[in-house]
Amino acid sequence: MYDIVIIGAGVSGCAAARELSRYQADICVLEKEEDVCCGTSKANSGIVHAGYDAKPGTLKAKMNLLGNERMGLLSKELDFPFVRKGSLVVCTAKEELLRLQELYERGVKNGVKGLQILSREETLEMEPNISADVQSALFAPTGGIVCPFSMNIALAENAAVNGVEFHFNTEVRDIQRLEKGFRIETETGSYYAKCVINAAGIYADKLHNMVSGRKLSIIPRKGEYCLLDKNAGKHVSRTIFALPGAYGKGVLVTPTIHGNLLVGPTSVDIENKEGVDTTKEGLQEIAAKAGKNVENLPMREVITSFSGLRAHEESGDFVIGEAEDAPGFFDCAGIESPGLTSAPAVGVLLAELLQKKLNLEESTSYNGSRKGILDPRTLPIKERNKLIAGNPAYGRIICRCESITEGEIIDAARRPLGACSIDGIKRRTRAGMGRCQSGFCLPKVMEILARELQVSQTELTKCGGNSKLLKP
Amino acid sequence: MTDYELVIIGGGPAGLAAGISARKNGIERILILERDKELGGILNQCIHNGFGLHTFQEELTGPEYADRYIQEVRKLRIECRLNTMVLDISPERKVTAVNPSDGMFEIQAQAVILAMGCRERPRGALNIPGYRPAGIFSAGTAQRLVNIEGYMPGKEVVILGSGDIGLIMARRMTLEGASVKAVAELMPYSSGLKRNIVQCLDDYGIPLMLSHTVVRIWGKERLEGITLAEVDEKGRPIPGTEEEISCDTLLLSVGLIPENELSKDCGIVLDPSTKGPEVNESLETTSEGIFACGNVLHVHDLVDYVSEEAELAGKYAAQYIKESKASQPVECIKEGKNGQSAVYRKEDKSSRPAELIREIRLIPESGVSYTVPQKISPARMPEQVTVRFRVRSIFHRCSVGVYFGERCIVQKKRLIMAPGEMESIMLSREKLREFPEIKTITIRIEEQMEEA
């Protein structure tokens, strides 16, 4: 019997796993996909929100602020890219100025530091490509951008190194309450646990409702995005939000941590929990709305589009804590935006709850620091050449668009919780994420991954399951 | 830092022919940098025949065509470094590259020839809605998987785009046992060569669906099907014409883009129409001493023309190297009204009279999408310059009009012209000399009058 079974290897589940790995406990993470970071955690804006959005007093507001504060240190401990570039909420109509002021006040109430209302001139000086209609803007210096994949993967790797087990391709079918603890039925067998953390994202309601009479209901709220070429990456230098309200939440424009430009998301409630397809209407809406706050957006530079599902719980707030009628079952549900920002705080909160519940003692061997995949481009030439001399794979560039070497791809496959699919390699190294979208590097990455996994290339998948790349 | 007279970026057909030509024009220290593990570029995966009809008067396969040049490069002892990715070219022609055996290194070149080729447009650029399953490949990626790696990407195939690689892959997949259900083309005409439509589609009974596009992708893990729809004259899908086709593979052949990231970073001016560098009659880019040829300059229809163009780039680069080395002034012909000739140093641009730095812009108009070169210096041009261009759509019974300023100089009658095929006209120095005042040469497609 495990002390804790965490269901879901998204950013929340992995943050909890990492924080709990400080303690002496048998912990296991069950994930239905082949890798970590396969659901909502992989398809979002990659924004670290300042925290003025959520209603004061809500868990969202609290977690957002704490998560934002912790992000800097966490990114250093776990070596994932994060930059505090600041963000702007743009107001383009005089009659909405009051709402901008309200947002400012809400931010102050939530404890957001450094908020400033900027004049039209100050805004344009900061971001020359903002619409000429701009009246004013709310500047939040603590806003930032993060690589959502790297963050999720880093948390998971660190948890794994500290003893947390990860079982992939293990979908939970049923959970039963036992006299002491839970039996978790999966595709591959039964798991027993004293406590369960339900971090199943869009399916968290389904799991919760298996053990609790107080039903949760999670509505998949679809958000579609367009990712633009790095040529367009400097069009704005911070995240540009529309004023929430009047036209719904609006479409943001932001540089990504790797220098692309991201435009989106739309916001549509759907029924299908697997509905991560993009739609004609959605893509059209992005193009139409994005131009409202930012001028001359080079939408011709789109290199890919994608869609993600926000796990919107009916109550509108995060649901974190022990289910009242199911002791030992801890929910981490309704984690929609600002879920990525909040994850560092959510992980700590869950760890505290579980520590108390199970009376866990600190582990003496815990090591909270982790090094990411070595990127030779970050080294001075001398060191880079030393690296290549020692391991020539670091001199062989496989993905030409993103300049990713064979050395990095091999590292991605071999490290703890290494990649086992082409998308896994992509999320860990960026190979295939550039402007040719893997046109040139796919056959090479396949060759390297097959060699590393010691399987035939015909066995390789894009993203696990039936997503085989070849049909022999 | 090592010094070379000439560094060529890319060891495909353009780079190889440019290197051979530069050597034959007297350049000793030449280095070809190739990112792949072998020379030949994309020709290595083009195992079909049809290459070399113009160059060698025989039908060769891609690898055979490449091999002729590779042998020549070896014979001429031109140095090549493989697995070498160029990371940067400075306007002063310092080339930074990396490979497994040398690590990162810098080379100072007197001249550089850009021969990086082109890449395929990905699905994302089309923004086709739907899921993102396995089974969607660009046609060239599939070609590499089948012809080099020896793997079949799928069994039931739809191809979007009728570019040449798409057409070739329709036949290739069929020969390997796949069922190719359709080739859909957004435009009302194919952008591929006529001969490829006949030999790759018609001969195998594969339908070419013009004015059609993919509007939806089905299947979450592996592709399960696509929705095809007819489009109107503006390329918008017509409601009610949707048709679902089940397939496990979608190949995209929706356009090629010259790979000019290095050129752009170097500050070289690109032509928005070709997406390649803007060049003069010597195929020199706007950055002095940096030349361009092959698909990085503009996407070609036949490799034979790539070789031809690259040979010129090699020759002009050689000339440039010799000129900039020569301590004595370089002879340039001045085109004064009285026909006097004068001698000027090339580097010393300021002292050159207006006649010598005068450049004539070539203007593509009505039906012509671009020209290469984009400008010509009457003083520096050789006796004849080939101007290559493409037309925007299909023209029947038309003529190509060449205008020096306002004046029509040439009118070449043509029965049919198509965007898939490159066109050319010749400009002669002699003729240009007759018009010392003109600033532009316009090329346009004109309706031909019906003959009575």
Interface residues (C-beta under 8 A of the other chain):
Chain A: C226 L227 E274 V276 D277 T278 T279 K280 G282 L283 V302 I303 T304 S305 F306 I381 R384 N385 I388 A389 P392 A393 Y394 G395 R396 I397 R400 S403 R435 C436 Q437 S438 G439 F440 L442 P443 M446 E447 Q457 T458 T461 K462 C463 G464 G465 N466 S467 K468 L469 L470 K471 P472
Chain B: R35 N83 M85 L87 V98 N99 P100 S101 D102 G103 M104 R119 E120 P122 R123 G124 A125 N127 P129 G130 Y131 R132 P133 A134 G135 F137 S138 G140 T141 R144 L145 I148 E149 Y151 M152 P153 G154 K155 V215 R216 I217 K220 E221 R222 D248 T249
